[in-house]
Amino acid sequence: MRVAPPAWCLPLICALLLAWPAPARAGKALDSADVLQLQAISDTFVRIAAKITPAVVGVSTSRVVQDGAGVPTDPYSRWFFGDRDPSPRHREEEGLGSGVLISADGVIVTNAHVVDGADHIKVTLSDRRSFKAEVVGVDGKTDLAVLRVEATNLPWVPLGDSSRLRPGEMVLAVGNPFGLNQTVTMGIVSGVGRQGVGITDYEDFIQTDAAINPGNSGGAMVNTRGELIGINTAIFTQSGGYEGIGFAIPSNLVSTVKDSLIAHGRVVRGWLGVSIQEITPELASQFRLPSPRGALVTNVIPSGPAAQAGLKRGDVILAIGGTEIGSLAELRLLVAGTPVGKRVAVRLQREGKPVTAQVTLGELPEDLAALDEGGGVVPDGYDNVLSGLSVGELNRDNARRFQVDADTRGAVVLDVAPGSAASRAGMMPGDVVVEVDRQEVRNLADYTRLARQVAAGEQVLLLVSRQGQTLYVGVAP
């Protein structure tokens, strides 16, 4: 049965038909110069694809997983255990991904999540040869892994310089989506330096609109020179499929991680020895910064590199080794990528004044948690930005109630009034106030005295201990 379009569609359809440009003359060919130019571009991508695809491999993994108890078929088991079989079931779980050969002797880069937990890893080349792969090293903090196969004279892709990438550049993505080997898609660089995506601990992603789908993980992103400039890693999706936003790990980060995994079997990272937090506009105002840039030191690890160089809580790190720091993520990447033992100049702002410290970076410890240490109610009677906080003594009961370490000193927040300045600033019940405007709070009496000194309409800077971490909170009217 034929269905007529609704009446409201007709004007739109007519408008579209009228607006559609008609060909100037039926059968007229495109200008030969235009055809040659388009053909040259097309031929370039064909050559790049022909060069790259043999170096992109399929990565097949398998592992044995244990299911919960199954349904018994033995009637005697049913008698004793009901419908639950006491013995667990084991099954083999398989996975598919991609990888990129970066040397002729079988070194492959892929994603950590492609091979993580695998009992067996098989690599299949474009010529259908298969090899058992050895895991050289895995780094979950960047989602990268290095594999090796016993073979020589293999096709491989050279690494390019991802720092030269610009939004708008054309790129190719090559991988094995849904097991479709050597699939090539094209797009542009939509953005660089993407952070805060929530995929890895160290993020500096290239964003692209080149189609990336399940199975593309670990595949290649290449530029128009045929160089590897990224390892395809993830997509942003609400449907489970491609929606035009994909992310790749930049080749410069790949190179650093790969070299460390090959040399040490793990990634050796530089370590400054501080806890840091992002500079918000409110904190920028409190610390007299012209803009919310840099990273704020909230804690200095005793006897760590920063402590030995004289860094203090409340310092704002503006540059390291001549490189300006725009955000917390930039600082973490820069420090992690700096060789252990290197002496670097750290440019700071301390109490509104410029300071430079010389820091010799250490090695990031495996377990930072062990190093990063991080009653009554305040009576009413003051009217300022702290009036929305109910603060109590950090006694044994309150410490147990809010699961605060018994060694922590300060005054604990018992309640935060909805809509108050403190609530807008992000203060939470269980926060322990350890400083008010850079003055130490050892107990409730200290807090009460300092809180009453804050004038109405003034901003205040709190140093807070939250779940073992210290952070600054700027409370503004």
N, C-alpha and C positions, 0 to 999 in steps of 0.2 A: 504494500500500500504506500502510495506516495504522500508525504506530509508537507503541506505548505508552510513556509516560514511565517512566524508571527508578524503582525502588521508593523510593529515597531522596527523590525529588521529591514523592511523594504527601503526606507530612505537611506539607511546606512549602506546597504548593498549598492544602491544607485550611485551614491556619492563616491564609493570606492571604484565603481566601474568608470565613472566620469573622470576621476582623478588619475586613473591608470594610464601611463603614457603609451600611446599606440606606436608601433614601429614606423619609422619615417617612410620606409619603402619595403614591402615584403620581399624577402629573399636577398636583401643587401648584406654582404659579408662585413665582418668587423675590419677595421683598418689593419693592414698587414703589420704596421709597426706595433700596434697594440697587441696583436696576436703573438708576435715574436717576443715582446717583453713579458707577457704572461707565460708563454711557453718556457722562457729562460728561467723564470721564477719556479715554475713547476718542475723543470728538470733539475734545478738545484736541490729541491726537497727530495726528489727521487734519488739523487746521488747520496744525499745525507742518510736517507733511510737505508739504502743499500749498504752503506758503510757501517751503520750503527746496529741494525737488527741482528747480524750474526753474533754480536758481542752481548746481546741481552738473552739471558738464559731463563729457563723455567726451573723453579725450586719447589720440589715436592717433599713434603714432610709426613712422618707418621709417628704416632706415639700410642702407647697402651694406656687407656684410662679406665678407671673403676667406676662403674655405675652403682647406684644404690641397690639394695636387695631386690631381686626380681620376684615374679609370681611362680611359686613352685608347681611342678607337674606331678611330683611324687605324692600320693595320697597320705602316706605316713607323715611327710613333712607338713602337709596341710593340718593333720590332726594336732601336731605339737606347736606349729608356728602360725596357724591360720593361713591367710593368703600371702604372707610374706616369707620368701625364701631366705633363710639365714645366711646363705653364702653369697658374697658379692659377685657381680658379673663384670667381666673384663671385655673390653672391645677396643678395636683399633680405630683411632681417629686420624684422618688424613687432612692435609692442608696444601694449598697451592699459592705460590707467589712468584716473584720475579727476582732477578739479580743481574748485576752488570760486571762483566769481565774487565778488569782495569790493568791487567798485565798478561803477556803471552804465556806465562808459566802457571796460570790457573788461579790467580787471586781474584776473588769475587766480593763485591760489596752488595749488601742487601739490608733489609730492615730487621731489627732485633725481634719484632713481633712475628715475623715470618718463620723464624727458626726456634724461637724460645720454647723450651720444654720438649723439643723433638727428640725421639729416640733414634730415628734414622732420617738422613737428608740425602736426597738424590737431585743432581743437577742434570738437566737435559739441554743440550746445545741445539742450535738451529738446524744442524745436519742430522739430528735425531740420535746422536751419540749420548750415552748417559754415563755419569760418574758418581761414585759415592763421594760425598763432600765431608771434609773435616772442618770443624768449627775452630777458627783461629782465636776469635774473641767476640764477646757480645757486650754492648754498652746500652743498657736500658735507659740511661739518662738522656741519650740523644736518639734512641731507637735505631741504632746502627749495629751491624754485625759484619764480620769478615769471615769468609769461607775460603777453602782452598781445595782444588781438585788436582789429582796427579795426571797432568797432561802438559804438553808443550806445543809451541807454535799455534796458539789459539788466537782468534780475533779478539781485539780489545779496544777500549775507548780511552783516549787521553782525557785527563781532568782539565777543565777550564778554570778561569778565575771568576768566581761568582760575584766578587765585589764590583765587577764592571757591569753587571746586569742593570738594565733600566726598564721601568714599566713601559709596556708597549712593544718590547722586543718579541719577535716571533720565536717560538720554541716547538720542538717535537717531543712527545711523550711516547715511550716504547715500553711495552710490557706484555703480560699474558693474562688479560682480563678474562675471567670465566674459563680459563684454560685455552683461550684462542691465542696461539703462540705468535710472537713477533707482531703484535698489533701496534700500528702507528697512528697517533692522533696529533693534530696540530692546534696551536692556540698562541696566546701571547702571555707575557709576564704581566700579571694583573697588579702585583705589588711585591715589594721586597722587605726583608727585615720584619716579617710578621711575628709578633710576640703575644703572649697571653692567650694563645689558642687553647691551651690546656691539654696538649698531646704529650709533651715531654718536659723534663726539668730544664733543659737548655734549648730555647726556641729562637730561631732566626730564619723562619721559613720563607721560601719563595712561594707566592700565590700565583696560580695559573688558571686559565679557563680551558686548557687542553683537557679533553675527556680522560678521566681517571676512574676506574671502576674496580670492584673486588678482583684481586689477582694481579693488579698493577703494582701493589706494594713491593718496593725494592727495585722497581724498574728505573729506566733512564729518562732524565730530562736533558735534552741536548740543545745547543744553540745553533745558529746558522753556519758556524764554522765546524760543526760536527764534533764539538767538545762536550764532555759530560759536565753539566753545570748544576745538576741536582739529582737526588734520589727520591723518586715519588713515594710518598708516605701515607697520606690520608686525604680524605675528602670531607667537606662540610655538606651534610645531607640530612634532610628530614624524611626522605622516602626510602633511603637505603641504597639509592643509585646516584648517578652523576647529576649534579645540579649546577654545574658551572663554577664551582669553587674547589680547587684542589691545592694541596700543599706538598712541597718538596724540600728536603734538607739540602742546603747549599753546598756546593762542591768544596769550598774552602774549609767548612766544618767537617765534611766527609774526609778530606785529606788529613786533617789533624787527628781525628779519631782513629782513622785507619792506620796511620803511622804508629800511634801509641799501642793499638791492639796487636799489631804485628811485632813490635819490639818488646812489649811487656805482657801481652795477653790480657791487659786491662788498660783503662785510660788513666794516665797520670795527669792530674789537674793542679794548676796553681791554686794557692789558698792565701787569703789575706788575713783571716782570723777575726772577722767581725760579723755581727748580725746587722742587717740593713733593711730599710723599708723605703717604699716609694715616697717621693715628695709630692704632696697634694697642694693645690692652691692655698689652702688654709695654712699648711705647714710652711710653705714658701714665705707667706706673710710673717709668720711667727719667727722664722729664722732670717728674716730680712734678705731674702733672695729676690732677684729681679724677675724670675720666672720659675715655675715648678720643674726644675731640671736637677739632675744629680741623684745621689742616694744618701739617705740619712742613716748614720750609725746609731743603732739602738743598744748595742752591747759590744764589748771588746773582750775576746777570749783571753783569759789570763795566760801569760807567757807565749801567746801566739805572735805571728809576724807583726801585726798591727800594734799590739801592746808593746812589743820591744821597740817599735819606732815612735811610740808616744801618741798614737791616735787615742781619741777619747770619745765617750758616749756624747752624742749631740753634734759631733763633727758632720759636715756635709761634704761628701766626696764629689768633686767637680771634674777631675781628670786624673788619668793614670798613664804614666809614660807618654804624656803629650796628647793622648786621645781623650776628647771630651766625653763626658758621661751624660747621656740624655735620660736614662732610666735605670731602674734596678736591674732589669734583664740585660741591658747592655753591659753593666758593670760585671755581672756574673759571668757572661760570655767572655769578656775581655780578660778577667782574672784567671778563669779556668783554662784559657788558651795560652797563657803566658808561662814560659818554662819555669819549672821549680828551681829556686836558687837565684833567679834573676833579680837584680836590684832595680827598682822602679821609683820614679818620683811621683808622689801622690799629692795632688793639689787639692787643698781643703778650704772650706770656710768655717772658722771657729769663732763663735760669738760675734759674728759680723765682720771678722777680720780675715784676710787671706793668710794661709799657712801652707808650707810645703814640707812634706815628710818623705824621707828616703826609706822604703820598705823592701826588705829581701823576702820574696814570696816563699812560702813553704809548700808542702804537698797536702792537698785536701785529704783529711783523714777519712777512713772508711765509715766510721760511726761518729757523726757530728753531735748526736744527741747527748753523748756523755760530756762534750766540751761546751756546748752552747747553753750555759746555765741562765741561764737566764734568771659578836659583842653588842655593844651599844650602837646607837644610830646618831649621826651628827645632828645636833639640835638645830632647829630653824632659827631665823633671825638675821640671815644675810640674803641679799637680793642681787645675784649676779648669775653668770652663765653656769655655775655649778649648783644652782638651787634645785635642779631636777634630779640630783643624785642623792640617794640614801646610802650613806657610807658607814660601815661598822668596824669594830675592832677585829683584827685578824687573830681571833682566839682559836682554840682547838676545835670548837663546834663549827665555827664558820669555815675553817680550813677543811674540815671533813665534808661539810655541806657542799662546798664549791670545788672540792678535790684540788686544793692548793697545797703545794709542797710546804711542809712544816717549817722549813728553813727560810721561807720567803718573809721579808719584812715590808710593812706598809699598812695601808688601810683598804679593806675590801669593799667593793660596791655591792650593796644588797639589793638595790632596785634602781631602775631608771624610769623617770616619768615619761610616758609617751608624748611625743611632740616637743619635748624640751630640747634646749641647745645641746645637752650632753647626748641625748638620743640621736639627734641629727648628726652628731660627730661620730657615732658608732660605738659609744660606750655600752658595755654589757654587764649584767649581773655576774659576779665572779671575777671581774677585773680587779687587780690589785694596784692601787695608785702608789707608786714609789717615789714620784717627784711631782711637785707643783711649781711651774715656772722655774725649773732647774734647781729647786730647793728640795732637799731630801725629806721624804716622809717615812718615818720609822714606825709610827703607830697612829691611832685615831686622833690623839691630841695634836700631833704635828699637822695632820691633815686639816683639822678644824681651825687651827691658828692660821694656816696659810690660805685656806679657802675664804676666810673672813677678810683677808687682806686684798682680795680681788675686787676692784671697783665695779660698780654697775656699768654695763656696756663695754667692758674690756674683754679682750680675748685672753685665754689662758692656755698654756701648754702643759699637758700632763704626760708623764712617763708611766706606762702601764705594763704590768706583767700579766700576760694572758696565756694560759695553758703552757707555761714554761718558757714562753717567748716574750721579749720586751719590745714595745713599740711606742712611738710618740703619737699622741692624739691632740690635735688642735681644736679647742672648743670655742666657737665664735658665737656672738649674739644672734 
